[in-house]
């Protein structure tokens, strides 16, 4: 059987991030916001994955994270991809003390041995808050992003990394945890 999988740090519905989503909704832009319970940091998107590989992927995550101790994430600054003139993705930045980038690179490198493609773009630490569906109220959206570009939202202690599966539906994806690797 094939599963749609990714490796992530789950964030979930932090009050400050949910409040920012409410601000985004209130401006009337045409957005598809991430459901608060689905907020996460993607370390590696694996895509269609054979269920037979779940154990090997889990062992790879354990190997790559064995030297990482629990750490604190700061959520700071709002921004967009690719740029303010053509907004596709809305995000909140993270300060991870330089931990997640090397972990994502290590996972990317080691998972190629299991047949997964290497990432073309470097890891950019962020939490996706939503996607823009049309240019409706783009000016107000740009203003809100600029008002929050340096905002400190909150911080969170991180003590695990998860292998997730995603089931897509018309109302949005549902995520399930296949494996949880605790940091020591």
C-alpha positions in Angstrom: 0.0 0.0 0.0 1.1 3.6 -0.7 0.9 6.4 1.8 1.4 10.2 1.3 4.0 11.0 3.9 6.2 13.7 5.3 8.6 14.3 8.3 7.6 17.2 10.5 7.7 19.1 13.8 4.1 19.4 14.9 3.2 22.8 16.2 -0.6 22.6 16.4 -3.0 25.4 17.4 -0.9 27.9 19.3 -3.1 30.8 20.5 -0.8 33.4 18.9 -0.7 31.7 15.5 -4.5 31.1 15.6 -5.0 34.8 16.4 -2.9 35.7 13.4 -5.0 33.4 11.2 -8.1 35.3 12.4 -6.4 38.6 11.5 -5.7 37.1 8.0 -9.3 36.0 7.7 -10.7 39.4 8.7 -9.1 41.3 5.8 -11.3 39.4 3.3 -8.5 38.1 1.1 -9.1 34.9 -0.9 -7.1 32.5 1.3 -6.9 28.8 2.2 -5.6 28.8 5.7 -4.0 25.8 7.4 -6.3 24.3 10.0 -4.9 25.2 13.4 -4.5 21.5 14.4 -2.4 20.9 11.2 0.2 23.7 11.7 3.6 22.1 11.4 7.2 22.5 10.1 7.9 20.2 7.2 11.4 18.9 7.5 11.1 16.6 4.4 8.1 15.9 2.1 8.3 12.3 1.0 5.2 12.0 -1.1 3.9 8.7 -2.2 5.6 6.1 0.1 5.4 2.4 0.2 4.1 1.3 3.6 7.0 -1.2 3.7 9.4 1.7 4.0 7.9 3.2 7.2 10.2 1.3 9.5 13.3 2.2 7.5 12.2 5.9 7.4 11.6 5.9 11.2 15.1 4.4 11.8 16.6 7.1 9.5 14.8 9.8 11.5 16.1 8.3 14.8 19.7 8.2 13.4 19.6 11.8 12.1 18.1 13.1 15.4 20.0 11.0 18.0 22.3 14.0 18.9 19.5 16.5 19.1 18.2 17.5 22.6 14.8 19.1 23.2 15.0 22.7 22.1 13.0 25.9 22.0 11.4 27.4 18.8 10.6 31.1 18.6 7.9 32.2 16.1 8.9 35.6 14.8 8.0 37.6 11.7 5.4 37.1 9.0 6.3 36.8 5.3 5.4 35.4 1.9 6.7 33.1 -0.8 7.8 33.9 -3.5 7.5 37.7 -3.0 5.0 40.5 -2.0 4.1 41.2 -5.6 3.1 37.6 -6.3 2.0 36.1 -3.0 1.4 32.3 -3.1 2.2 31.2 0.5 1.8 33.1 3.8 4.2 32.0 6.6 5.5 32.8 10.1 9.2 32.6 10.5 11.0 30.5 13.2 14.2 30.8 15.1 15.3 27.3 15.8 18.9 28.0 17.1 20.2 26.5 13.8 18.9 23.0 14.6 16.3 22.2 12.0 18.4 23.1 8.8 21.2 20.6 9.4 18.6 18.0 10.5 16.6 18.6 7.3 19.8 18.3 5.2 20.8 15.1 7.0 17.4 13.6 6.5 17.4 14.6 2.8 20.8 13.1 2.2 20.1 9.8 4.1 16.7 9.3 2.6 18.0 9.3 -0.9 19.4 5.8 0.0 15.8 4.7 0.3 14.9 6.1 -3.1 13.5 9.5 -2.2 14.5 12.5 -4.3 16.9 15.1 -2.9 15.5 18.6 -2.4 16.4 21.1 -5.0 15.8 24.1 -2.7 17.6 24.6 0.6 15.6 24.3 3.9 13.9 27.6 4.9 12.6 27.4 8.5 9.0 28.5 8.5 5.4 27.5 9.4 3.0 27.8 6.5 -0.1 29.6 7.6 -2.0 29.6 4.3 -2.1 29.9 0.6 -3.5 32.7 -1.6 -6.1 31.6 -4.1 -6.7 34.9 -5.9 -5.5 38.6 -5.8 -8.7 39.7 -3.9 -7.8 42.3 -1.2 -4.1 41.9 -2.0 -3.3 45.4 -0.8 -4.8 44.7 2.7 -2.9 41.4 2.8 0.4 43.0 2.0 -0.2 45.7 4.7 -1.0 43.0 7.3 2.2 41.0 6.4 4.3 44.2 6.6 2.8 45.1 10.0 3.8 41.6 11.3 7.2 41.2 9.6 9.1 41.7 12.8 6.4 40.5 15.3 7.4 38.0 18.0 4.4 35.6 18.2 5.4 33.1 20.8 7.8 30.2 21.6 7.4 26.5 22.0 9.5 23.7 23.5 10.1 20.9 20.9 10.8 17.4 22.1 10.0 15.1 19.2 9.9 14.7 15.4 7.2 12.8 13.6 6.6 10.8 10.5 3.2 11.8 9.3 0.7 10.5 6.7 -1.6 12.9 5.0 -5.0 12.0 3.6 -6.3 14.6 1.2 -10.0 15.5 1.1 -12.1 18.3 -0.4 -12.3 20.0 3.0 -8.5 19.8 3.5 -6.0 17.3 4.6 -6.1 15.1 7.7 -2.7 14.2 9.2 -1.9 11.1 11.2 1.2 10.3 13.1 2.9 7.1 11.9 6.0 7.4 14.2 7.1 9.7 16.9 10.8 10.0 17.6 11.5 11.6 21.0 14.5 13.9 21.4 16.7 13.3 24.5 
